[in-house]
Amino acid sequence: MKSSDNRNKVDSHSRRQFLRRLGIGVAGAGLLNLAPLWGDQRDRSRDPDQDGFASMPLRRLGDTGVSVAPFSLGGEATVQQLPRQSEAVQIINRAIDLGVNYIDTSPTYGSGGSETNIGVVMADRRNQVFLATKTHDRSYDGTMRLVEQSLKRLQTDRIDLYQIHNVRTESDVRRAFGERGAVKALERLQSDGVVRFSGISGHRDPDVLLRAIREYRFDCLLMTLNAADIHYRPFQKDLLAEARSQDMGIIAMKVTAVGRIFREGGITSMEQALGYTLSFPVSTAIVGISSVRELEENVRIAARGYKLSQDELSAVEELSQAYADDGNFFKHHW
């Protein structure tokens, strides 16, 4: 199987028809007549002296033609909490102001709270970001229902990257790739111009994802990669090599293992954790953010353009070895 080669071609008529079926018209989307369908993401450089922040160097998102900052905003932590919407909106706006141009979310984060909070900002700043969300349903019909809900919560008429979420088992792959599976929905959404790129994500078993991307040419891969990854079922070996050989956009996640990567006597700083991940040939790393202060720290780290030597990578890995199970807990329990 192969995704559409006409990735940049949008069928405006089909797209408008699809959005009308969802009840998202031109007025509701607020974008069809105001800006290009796919805002140029390639040059989001900032004045290095503004606010005292240096610009983050951009990286290629595989062969998509898009470039993204190495640090990207994950849709969990504060961003997913509806009761803290004002804080979430502040974080999202500040991220965009600082050059973050990739935002990742999912309908499962905060039971829709993440998409809703991001949507508040997207109502005014949609063309400033590459927006990624997901389907956790493996079926065609279920995925089409989910995309309808996501579009409305995100207050947009288009999704830059739509991913099959949390693929863990061979059964997940078979169902998603079936005749009435989620992949067929992605293809339909791409042909209608509602979705630009397709992706797949997982953090349980790299071999399952490896077989999936060999069977189907997704545009992007969202995969775990942190300093404990090397100690158990490493994603940074065969899976990363295959994704690179296909020139996929590679997005790293679980950089902090939801905070468990940090330990006295082990990894103690975000500089170590994020610097480790960004030393690999990934396009960007998504991190959930609890506060503006955390956000600004991550931007400063990413702006330094880290590239650890092999000896330095090994030293960071050694720090996490004693508690590798915690650093890889999502491979065991999620």
BALOBA-1460 file (C-alpha; in Angstrom, 3 decimals):
// residues 334
<rec num="1" residu="m" x="0.000" y="0.000" z="0.000"/>
<rec num="2" residu="k" x="1.119" y="3.557" z="-0.627"/>
<rec num="3" residu="s" x="-0.139" y="6.971" z="0.432"/>
<rec num="4" residu="s" x="-1.034" y="9.565" z="-2.170"/>
<rec num="5" residu="d" x="1.892" y="11.085" z="-4.054"/>
<rec num="6" residu="n" x="-0.101" y="14.277" z="-4.605"/>
<rec num="7" residu="r" x="0.506" y="15.425" z="-1.042"/>
<rec num="8" residu="n" x="0.318" y="19.133" z="-1.717"/>
<rec num="9" residu="k" x="-2.717" y="18.967" z="-3.955"/>
<rec num="10" residu="v" x="-5.961" y="19.985" z="-2.238"/>
<rec num="11" residu="d" x="-9.309" y="19.225" z="-3.819"/>
<rec num="12" residu="s" x="-11.135" y="22.365" z="-2.666"/>
<rec num="13" residu="h" x="-14.523" y="21.178" z="-3.903"/>
<rec num="14" residu="s" x="-14.283" y="17.825" z="-2.092"/>
<rec num="15" residu="r" x="-12.976" y="19.550" z="1.011"/>
<rec num="16" residu="r" x="-15.851" y="21.997" z="1.126"/>
<rec num="17" residu="q" x="-18.356" y="19.201" z="0.600"/>
<rec num="18" residu="f" x="-16.799" y="17.173" z="3.407"/>
<rec num="19" residu="l" x="-16.843" y="20.123" z="5.806"/>
<rec num="20" residu="r" x="-20.464" y="20.883" z="5.002"/>
<rec num="21" residu="r" x="-21.356" y="17.274" z="5.854"/>
<rec num="22" residu="l" x="-19.666" y="17.811" z="9.214"/>
<rec num="23" residu="g" x="-21.466" y="21.085" z="9.757"/>
<rec num="24" residu="i" x="-18.218" y="23.056" z="9.547"/>
<rec num="25" residu="g" x="-18.883" y="25.694" z="6.943"/>
<rec num="26" residu="v" x="-16.776" y="28.581" z="5.778"/>
<rec num="27" residu="a" x="-17.977" y="30.790" z="8.626"/>
<rec num="28" residu="g" x="-17.379" y="28.116" z="11.247"/>
<rec num="29" residu="a" x="-13.913" y="27.314" z="9.995"/>
<rec num="30" residu="g" x="-13.093" y="30.961" z="9.589"/>
<rec num="31" residu="l" x="-10.166" y="30.224" z="7.305"/>
<rec num="32" residu="l" x="-11.162" y="29.179" z="3.832"/>
<rec num="33" residu="n" x="-11.172" y="32.673" z="2.382"/>
<rec num="34" residu="l" x="-8.706" y="34.317" z="4.745"/>
<rec num="35" residu="a" x="-5.407" y="32.507" z="4.216"/>
<rec num="36" residu="p" x="-3.675" y="29.820" z="2.143"/>
<rec num="37" residu="l" x="-4.913" y="26.320" z="2.878"/>
<rec num="38" residu="w" x="-1.555" y="25.246" z="4.156"/>
<rec num="39" residu="g" x="0.419" y="28.121" z="5.658"/>
<rec num="40" residu="d" x="4.128" y="28.121" z="4.852"/>
<rec num="41" residu="q" x="5.911" y="26.485" z="7.778"/>
<rec num="42" residu="r" x="9.403" y="26.657" z="6.325"/>
<rec num="43" residu="d" x="10.649" y="29.948" z="7.694"/>
<rec num="44" residu="r" x="9.522" y="30.826" z="11.184"/>
<rec num="45" residu="s" x="12.807" y="32.401" z="12.278"/>
<rec num="46" residu="r" x="12.712" y="35.014" z="15.037"/>
<rec num="47" residu="d" x="14.860" y="37.974" z="15.919"/>
<rec num="48" residu="p" x="17.530" y="36.419" z="18.172"/>
<rec num="49" residu="d" x="17.456" y="39.422" z="20.482"/>
<rec num="50" residu="q" x="13.678" y="39.446" z="21.027"/>
<rec num="51" residu="d" x="12.863" y="38.637" z="24.668"/>
<rec num="52" residu="g" x="16.393" y="37.348" z="25.090"/>
<rec num="53" residu="f" x="15.622" y="34.099" z="23.233"/>
<rec num="54" residu="a" x="17.725" y="32.777" z="20.390"/>
<rec num="55" residu="s" x="15.967" y="31.281" z="17.396"/>
<rec num="56" residu="m" x="15.586" y="27.519" z="17.311"/>
<rec num="57" residu="p" x="17.236" y="25.981" z="14.226"/>
<rec num="58" residu="l" x="14.689" y="24.335" z="11.957"/>
<rec num="59" residu="r" x="14.767" y="20.676" z="10.904"/>
<rec num="60" residu="r" x="13.210" y="18.888" z="7.931"/>
<rec num="61" residu="l" x="10.032" y="16.945" z="8.631"/>
<rec num="62" residu="g" x="11.156" y="14.109" z="6.378"/>
<rec num="63" residu="d" x="10.229" y="14.610" z="2.747"/>
<rec num="64" residu="t" x="7.028" y="16.538" z="3.490"/>
<rec num="65" residu="g" x="8.521" y="19.855" z="2.409"/>
<rec num="66" residu="v" x="7.841" y="21.267" z="5.888"/>
<rec num="67" residu="s" x="10.452" y="22.396" z="8.419"/>
<rec num="68" residu="v" x="9.812" y="22.437" z="12.144"/>
<rec num="69" residu="a" x="11.522" y="23.623" z="15.302"/>
<rec num="70" residu="p" x="13.350" y="20.835" z="17.188"/>
<rec num="71" residu="f" x="11.189" y="21.371" z="20.273"/>
<rec num="72" residu="s" x="7.440" y="21.068" z="19.771"/>
<rec num="73" residu="l" x="4.449" y="21.446" z="22.056"/>
<rec num="74" residu="g" x="2.766" y="18.288" z="23.303"/>
<rec num="75" residu="g" x="-0.934" y="18.458" z="24.113"/>
<rec num="76" residu="e" x="-0.855" y="16.845" z="27.554"/>
<rec num="77" residu="a" x="0.033" y="18.221" z="31.030"/>
<rec num="78" residu="t" x="-1.543" y="21.656" z="31.592"/>
<rec num="79" residu="v" x="-2.571" y="21.985" z="27.952"/>
<rec num="80" residu="q" x="-5.114" y="19.140" z="28.260"/>
<rec num="81" residu="q" x="-6.890" y="20.476" z="31.360"/>
<rec num="82" residu="l" x="-10.140" y="22.318" z="30.669"/>
<rec num="83" residu="p" x="-10.367" y="23.764" z="34.210"/>
<rec num="84" residu="r" x="-6.990" y="25.416" z="33.567"/>
<rec num="85" residu="q" x="-7.859" y="26.764" z="30.133"/>
<rec num="86" residu="s" x="-6.452" y="30.239" z="30.742"/>
<rec num="87" residu="e" x="-3.062" y="28.763" z="31.691"/>
<rec num="88" residu="a" x="-3.187" y="26.369" z="28.749"/>
<rec num="89" residu="v" x="-3.932" y="29.179" z="26.304"/>
<rec num="90" residu="q" x="-1.096" y="31.232" z="27.756"/>
<rec num="91" residu="i" x="1.333" y="28.332" z="27.241"/>
<rec num="92" residu="i" x="0.188" y="27.725" z="23.665"/>
<rec num="93" residu="n" x="0.407" y="31.398" z="22.692"/>
<rec num="94" residu="r" x="3.816" y="31.774" z="24.317"/>
<rec num="95" residu="a" x="5.073" y="28.676" z="22.489"/>
<rec num="96" residu="i" x="4.081" y="30.107" z="19.120"/>
<rec num="97" residu="d" x="5.605" y="33.468" z="20.032"/>
<rec num="98" residu="l" x="8.906" y="31.681" z="20.774"/>
<rec num="99" residu="g" x="9.037" y="29.904" z="17.414"/>
<rec num="100" residu="v" x="7.323" y="26.597" z="18.200"/>
<rec num="101" residu="n" x="5.529" y="25.736" z="14.970"/>
<rec num="102" residu="y" x="4.434" y="22.117" z="15.592"/>
<rec num="103" residu="i" x="1.634" y="21.304" z="18.040"/>
<rec num="104" residu="d" x="0.617" y="17.724" z="18.808"/>
<rec num="105" residu="t" x="-2.668" y="16.682" z="20.389"/>
<rec num="106" residu="s" x="-5.237" y="13.896" z="20.513"/>
<rec num="107" residu="p" x="-8.937" y="13.532" z="21.333"/>
<rec num="108" residu="t" x="-7.898" y="11.237" z="24.192"/>
<rec num="109" residu="y" x="-5.886" y="13.928" z="25.977"/>
<rec num="110" residu="g" x="-8.080" y="15.316" z="28.740"/>
<rec num="111" residu="s" x="-11.111" y="13.669" z="27.073"/>
<rec num="112" residu="g" x="-11.070" y="16.352" z="24.403"/>
<rec num="113" residu="g" x="-9.783" y="19.077" z="26.713"/>
<rec num="114" residu="s" x="-6.455" y="19.351" z="24.901"/>
<rec num="115" residu="e" x="-8.031" y="19.865" z="21.483"/>
<rec num="116" residu="t" x="-10.529" y="22.319" z="22.953"/>
<rec num="117" residu="n" x="-7.837" y="24.450" z="24.608"/>
<rec num="118" residu="i" x="-5.664" y="24.388" z="21.494"/>
<rec num="119" residu="g" x="-8.714" y="25.320" z="19.440"/>
<rec num="120" residu="v" x="-9.108" y="28.556" z="21.396"/>
<rec num="121" residu="v" x="-5.708" y="29.631" z="20.077"/>
<rec num="122" residu="m" x="-6.190" y="28.135" z="16.601"/>
<rec num="123" residu="a" x="-9.219" y="30.355" z="16.073"/>
<rec num="124" residu="d" x="-6.744" y="33.229" z="15.584"/>
<rec num="125" residu="r" x="-3.351" y="31.606" z="14.902"/>
<rec num="126" residu="r" x="-4.056" y="28.507" z="12.829"/>
<rec num="127" residu="n" x="-1.712" y="29.386" z="9.974"/>
<rec num="128" residu="q" x="1.253" y="29.796" z="12.304"/>
<rec num="129" residu="v" x="1.490" y="26.122" z="13.241"/>
<rec num="130" residu="f" x="1.695" y="22.639" z="11.825"/>
<rec num="131" residu="l" x="-1.183" y="20.932" z="13.659"/>
<rec num="132" residu="a" x="-1.140" y="17.200" z="14.414"/>
<rec num="133" residu="t" x="-3.848" y="15.111" z="16.006"/>
<rec num="134" residu="k" x="-4.827" y="11.449" z="16.015"/>
<rec num="135" residu="t" x="-7.400" y="8.698" z="15.761"/>
<rec num="136" residu="h" x="-7.407" y="5.978" z="18.413"/>
<rec num="137" residu="d" x="-10.127" y="4.098" z="16.522"/>
<rec num="138" residu="r" x="-8.962" y="1.375" z="14.128"/>
<rec num="139" residu="s" x="-12.049" y="1.481" z="11.892"/>
<rec num="140" residu="y" x="-13.045" y="3.684" z="8.971"/>
<rec num="141" residu="d" x="-16.344" y="4.790" z="10.482"/>
<rec num="142" residu="g" x="-14.901" y="5.402" z="13.928"/>
<rec num="143" residu="t" x="-12.062" y="7.464" z="12.523"/>
<rec num="144" residu="m" x="-14.426" y="9.588" z="10.453"/>
<rec num="145" residu="r" x="-16.477" y="10.311" z="13.573"/>
<rec num="146" residu="l" x="-13.352" y="11.239" z="15.521"/>
<rec num="147" residu="v" x="-12.035" y="13.605" z="12.857"/>
<rec num="148" residu="e" x="-15.362" y="15.425" z="12.846"/>
<rec num="149" residu="q" x="-15.106" y="15.967" z="16.592"/>
<rec num="150" residu="s" x="-11.450" y="17.006" z="16.387"/>
<rec num="151" residu="l" x="-12.072" y="19.604" z="13.689"/>
<rec num="152" residu="k" x="-14.817" y="21.218" z="15.724"/>
<rec num="153" residu="r" x="-12.820" y="21.271" z="18.967"/>
<rec num="154" residu="l" x="-9.721" y="22.585" z="17.202"/>
<rec num="155" residu="q" x="-11.783" y="25.292" z="15.446"/>
<rec num="156" residu="t" x="-10.198" y="24.492" z="12.103"/>
<rec num="157" residu="d" x="-11.132" y="23.062" z="8.742"/>
<rec num="158" residu="r" x="-7.928" y="21.097" z="8.187"/>
<rec num="159" residu="i" x="-5.375" y="18.931" z="9.950"/>
<rec num="160" residu="d" x="-1.754" y="18.934" z="8.852"/>
<rec num="161" residu="l" x="-0.905" y="15.487" z="10.239"/>
<rec num="162" residu="y" x="-3.466" y="12.840" z="11.180"/>
<rec num="163" residu="q" x="-2.003" y="9.802" z="12.933"/>
<rec num="164" residu="i" x="-3.160" y="6.335" z="13.888"/>
<rec num="165" residu="h" x="-2.639" y="6.540" z="17.628"/>
<rec num="166" residu="n" x="-0.953" y="4.167" z="20.077"/>
<rec num="167" residu="v" x="-0.416" y="1.175" z="17.797"/>
<rec num="168" residu="r" x="0.690" y="-1.602" z="20.155"/>
<rec num="169" residu="t" x="-0.086" y="-5.019" z="18.645"/>
<rec num="170" residu="e" x="-0.301" y="-6.876" z="15.359"/>
<rec num="171" residu="s" x="-4.063" y="-6.894" z="15.849"/>
<rec num="172" residu="d" x="-4.050" y="-3.078" z="15.901"/>
<rec num="173" residu="v" x="-2.214" y="-3.072" z="12.578"/>
<rec num="174" residu="r" x="-4.511" y="-5.643" z="10.934"/>
<rec num="175" residu="r" x="-7.623" y="-3.752" z="11.963"/>
<rec num="176" residu="a" x="-6.275" y="-0.361" z="10.891"/>
<rec num="177" residu="f" x="-5.074" y="-1.724" z="7.545"/>
<rec num="178" residu="g" x="-8.284" y="-3.656" z="6.804"/>
<rec num="179" residu="e" x="-10.812" y="-2.971" z="4.080"/>
<rec num="180" residu="r" x="-12.847" y="-0.760" z="6.439"/>
<rec num="181" residu="g" x="-9.922" y="0.302" z="8.556"/>
<rec num="182" residu="a" x="-8.507" y="3.629" z="9.736"/>
<rec num="183" residu="v" x="-5.994" y="3.774" z="6.881"/>
<rec num="184" residu="k" x="-8.842" y="3.931" z="4.365"/>
<rec num="185" residu="a" x="-10.273" y="6.859" z="6.316"/>
<rec num="186" residu="l" x="-6.904" y="8.643" z="6.229"/>
<rec num="187" residu="e" x="-6.740" y="8.153" z="2.472"/>
<rec num="188" residu="r" x="-10.253" y="9.543" z="2.035"/>
<rec num="189" residu="l" x="-9.483" y="12.527" z="4.238"/>
<rec num="190" residu="q" x="-6.299" y="13.215" z="2.282"/>
<rec num="191" residu="s" x="-8.099" y="12.993" z="-1.058"/>
<rec num="192" residu="d" x="-10.745" y="15.416" z="0.255"/>
<rec num="193" residu="g" x="-8.034" y="17.854" z="1.376"/>
<rec num="194" residu="v" x="-9.064" y="17.739" z="5.039"/>
<rec num="195" residu="v" x="-5.814" y="16.014" z="6.062"/>
<rec num="196" residu="r" x="-2.471" y="16.803" z="4.483"/>
<rec num="197" residu="f" x="-0.161" y="14.067" z="5.812"/>
<rec num="198" residu="s" x="-0.638" y="10.632" z="7.367"/>
<rec num="199" residu="g" x="1.175" y="9.204" z="10.352"/>
<rec num="200" residu="i" x="1.386" y="6.367" z="12.836"/>
<rec num="201" residu="s" x="2.363" y="6.431" z="16.508"/>
<rec num="202" residu="g" x="3.280" y="3.956" z="19.209"/>
<rec num="203" residu="h" x="5.322" y="3.500" z="22.366"/>
<rec num="204" residu="r" x="4.871" y="-0.180" z="23.244"/>
<rec num="205" residu="d" x="6.675" y="-2.329" z="20.668"/>
<rec num="206" residu="p" x="9.067" y="-1.022" z="17.983"/>
<rec num="207" residu="d" x="8.796" y="-4.249" z="15.967"/>
<rec num="208" residu="v" x="5.051" y="-3.749" z="15.457"/>
<rec num="209" residu="l" x="5.650" y="-0.250" z="14.132"/>
<rec num="210" residu="l" x="8.531" y="-1.451" z="11.991"/>
<rec num="211" residu="r" x="6.305" y="-3.943" z="10.203"/>
<rec num="212" residu="a" x="3.568" y="-1.335" z="9.810"/>
<rec num="213" residu="i" x="5.767" y="1.296" z="8.116"/>
<rec num="214" residu="r" x="7.240" y="-1.361" z="5.839"/>
<rec num="215" residu="e" x="3.749" y="-2.320" z="4.724"/>
<rec num="216" residu="y" x="2.379" y="1.180" z="4.268"/>
<rec num="217" residu="r" x="4.139" y="4.433" z="3.371"/>
<rec num="218" residu="f" x="3.095" y="6.869" z="6.075"/>
<rec num="219" residu="d" x="4.500" y="10.380" z="5.916"/>
<rec num="220" residu="c" x="5.461" y="10.585" z="9.591"/>
<rec num="221" residu="l" x="6.283" y="8.398" z="12.581"/>
<rec num="222" residu="l" x="5.707" y="9.408" z="16.202"/>
<rec num="223" residu="m" x="7.925" y="7.186" z="18.360"/>
<rec num="224" residu="t" x="9.354" y="7.079" z="21.858"/>
<rec num="225" residu="l" x="12.979" y="8.104" z="22.297"/>
<rec num="226" residu="n" x="14.474" y="8.953" z="25.650"/>
<rec num="227" residu="a" x="17.675" y="8.253" z="27.565"/>
<rec num="228" residu="a" x="16.323" y="4.957" z="28.943"/>
<rec num="229" residu="d" x="15.107" y="3.654" z="25.570"/>
<rec num="230" residu="i" x="18.343" y="1.809" z="24.811"/>
<rec num="231" residu="h" x="17.928" y="-0.510" z="27.807"/>
<rec num="232" residu="y" x="14.675" y="-2.227" z="26.745"/>
<rec num="233" residu="r" x="13.064" y="-2.743" z="23.321"/>
<rec num="234" residu="p" x="14.912" y="0.216" z="21.816"/>
<rec num="235" residu="f" x="13.043" y="2.317" z="19.288"/>
<rec num="236" residu="q" x="16.301" y="4.047" z="18.325"/>
<rec num="237" residu="k" x="17.687" y="1.004" z="16.498"/>
<rec num="238" residu="d" x="15.897" y="-0.774" z="13.617"/>
<rec num="239" residu="l" x="12.734" y="1.338" z="13.701"/>
<rec num="240" residu="l" x="14.578" y="4.638" z="13.550"/>
<rec num="241" residu="a" x="16.850" y="3.323" z="10.782"/>
<rec num="242" residu="e" x="13.890" y="2.213" z="8.670"/>
<rec num="243" residu="a" x="12.057" y="5.505" z="9.149"/>
<rec num="244" residu="r" x="15.183" y="7.378" z="8.092"/>
<rec num="245" residu="s" x="15.617" y="5.164" z="5.018"/>
<rec num="246" residu="q" x="12.081" y="6.119" z="3.966"/>
<rec num="247" residu="d" x="12.813" y="9.801" z="4.708"/>
<rec num="248" residu="m" x="9.822" y="9.955" z="7.044"/>
<rec num="249" residu="g" x="9.189" y="12.846" z="9.375"/>
<rec num="250" residu="i" x="10.291" y="11.452" z="12.748"/>
<rec num="251" residu="i" x="8.735" y="12.910" z="15.883"/>
<rec num="252" residu="a" x="10.170" y="11.843" z="19.253"/>
<rec num="253" residu="m" x="8.036" y="11.516" z="22.371"/>
<rec num="254" residu="k" x="8.310" y="10.334" z="25.996"/>
<rec num="255" residu="v" x="11.436" y="12.467" z="26.374"/>
<rec num="256" residu="t" x="10.930" y="12.645" z="30.150"/>
<rec num="257" residu="a" x="8.893" y="9.428" z="30.528"/>
<rec num="258" residu="v" x="6.219" y="11.635" z="32.118"/>
<rec num="259" residu="g" x="8.796" y="12.885" z="34.588"/>
<rec num="260" residu="r" x="10.165" y="9.469" z="35.550"/>
<rec num="261" residu="i" x="13.424" y="9.964" z="33.671"/>
<rec num="262" residu="f" x="14.585" y="12.305" z="36.423"/>
<rec num="263" residu="r" x="16.182" y="10.788" z="39.490"/>
<rec num="264" residu="e" x="18.725" y="11.835" z="42.083"/>
<rec num="265" residu="g" x="21.949" y="10.125" z="41.102"/>
<rec num="266" residu="g" x="20.627" y="9.703" z="37.567"/>
<rec num="267" residu="i" x="19.362" y="12.173" z="34.983"/>
<rec num="268" residu="t" x="18.676" y="15.393" z="36.831"/>
<rec num="269" residu="s" x="18.056" y="18.054" z="34.183"/>
<rec num="270" residu="m" x="15.939" y="18.734" z="31.137"/>
<rec num="271" residu="e" x="19.143" y="19.737" z="29.396"/>
<rec num="272" residu="q" x="20.346" y="16.123" z="29.683"/>
<rec num="273" residu="a" x="16.968" y="14.593" z="28.755"/>
<rec num="274" residu="l" x="16.076" y="16.807" z="25.804"/>
<rec num="275" residu="g" x="19.682" y="17.200" z="24.685"/>
<rec num="276" residu="y" x="19.926" y="13.402" z="24.468"/>
<rec num="277" residu="t" x="16.824" y="13.017" z="22.304"/>
<rec num="278" residu="l" x="17.654" y="15.902" z="20.000"/>
<rec num="279" residu="s" x="21.103" y="14.425" z="19.319"/>
<rec num="280" residu="f" x="19.394" y="11.736" z="17.221"/>
<rec num="281" residu="p" x="18.243" y="12.287" z="13.622"/>
<rec num="282" residu="v" x="14.676" y="13.180" z="14.564"/>
<rec num="283" residu="s" x="12.703" y="16.058" z="13.105"/>
<rec num="284" residu="t" x="11.389" y="17.283" z="16.434"/>
<rec num="285" residu="a" x="10.562" y="16.194" z="19.983"/>
<rec num="286" residu="i" x="7.181" y="16.846" z="21.579"/>
<rec num="287" residu="v" x="6.983" y="17.538" z="25.301"/>
<rec num="288" residu="g" x="3.984" y="18.168" z="27.527"/>
<rec num="289" residu="i" x="4.334" y="21.445" z="29.413"/>
<rec num="290" residu="s" x="3.095" y="22.396" z="32.883"/>
<rec num="291" residu="s" x="4.050" y="26.068" z="32.926"/>
<rec num="292" residu="v" x="5.391" y="28.913" z="30.817"/>
<rec num="293" residu="r" x="8.646" y="28.625" z="32.749"/>
<rec num="294" residu="e" x="9.071" y="24.985" z="31.617"/>
<rec num="295" residu="l" x="8.251" y="25.984" z="28.065"/>
<rec num="296" residu="e" x="10.871" y="28.709" z="28.003"/>
<rec num="297" residu="e" x="13.505" y="26.366" z="29.437"/>
<rec num="298" residu="n" x="12.866" y="23.844" z="26.665"/>
<rec num="299" residu="v" x="13.046" y="26.509" z="23.967"/>
<rec num="300" residu="r" x="16.390" y="27.704" z="25.306"/>
<rec num="301" residu="i" x="17.731" y="24.137" z="25.304"/>
<rec num="302" residu="a" x="16.513" y="23.454" z="21.753"/>
<rec num="303" residu="a" x="17.974" y="26.743" z="20.513"/>
<rec num="304" residu="r" x="21.466" y="25.539" z="21.453"/>
<rec num="305" residu="g" x="21.390" y="22.966" z="18.658"/>
<rec num="306" residu="y" x="22.529" y="19.978" z="20.710"/>
<rec num="307" residu="k" x="24.558" y="17.187" z="19.167"/>
<rec num="308" residu="l" x="26.056" y="14.975" z="21.867"/>
<rec num="309" residu="s" x="29.019" y="12.783" z="20.978"/>
<rec num="310" residu="q" x="28.707" y="9.011" z="21.241"/>
<rec num="311" residu="d" x="30.633" y="9.080" z="24.515"/>
<rec num="312" residu="e" x="28.289" y="11.735" z="25.890"/>
<rec num="313" residu="l" x="25.224" y="9.770" z="24.771"/>
<rec num="314" residu="s" x="26.577" y="6.661" z="26.468"/>
<rec num="315" residu="a" x="27.200" y="8.593" z="29.662"/>
<rec num="316" residu="v" x="23.590" y="9.828" z="29.764"/>
<rec num="317" residu="e" x="22.311" y="6.307" z="29.059"/>
<rec num="318" residu="e" x="24.397" y="4.953" z="31.908"/>
<rec num="319" residu="l" x="22.778" y="7.429" z="34.277"/>
<rec num="320" residu="s" x="19.337" y="5.936" z="33.536"/>
<rec num="321" residu="q" x="20.332" y="2.267" z="33.585"/>
<rec num="322" residu="a" x="19.581" y="1.633" z="37.271"/>
<rec num="323" residu="y" x="15.947" y="2.698" z="36.832"/>
<rec num="324" residu="a" x="15.407" y="1.759" z="33.182"/>
<rec num="325" residu="d" x="12.061" y="0.096" z="33.940"/>
<rec num="326" residu="d" x="10.669" y="3.430" z="35.109"/>
<rec num="327" residu="g" x="12.135" y="5.209" z="32.111"/>
<rec num="328" residu="n" x="10.386" y="2.673" z="29.870"/>
<rec num="329" residu="f" x="7.240" y="2.150" z="31.950"/>
<rec num="330" residu="f" x="4.936" y="2.858" z="28.990"/>
<rec num="331" residu="k" x="6.402" y="-0.154" z="27.119"/>
<rec num="332" residu="h" x="5.270" y="-2.379" z="29.996"/>
<rec num="333" residu="h" x="1.997" y="-0.856" z="31.185"/>
<rec num="334" residu="w" x="0.358" y="1.352" z="28.505"/>
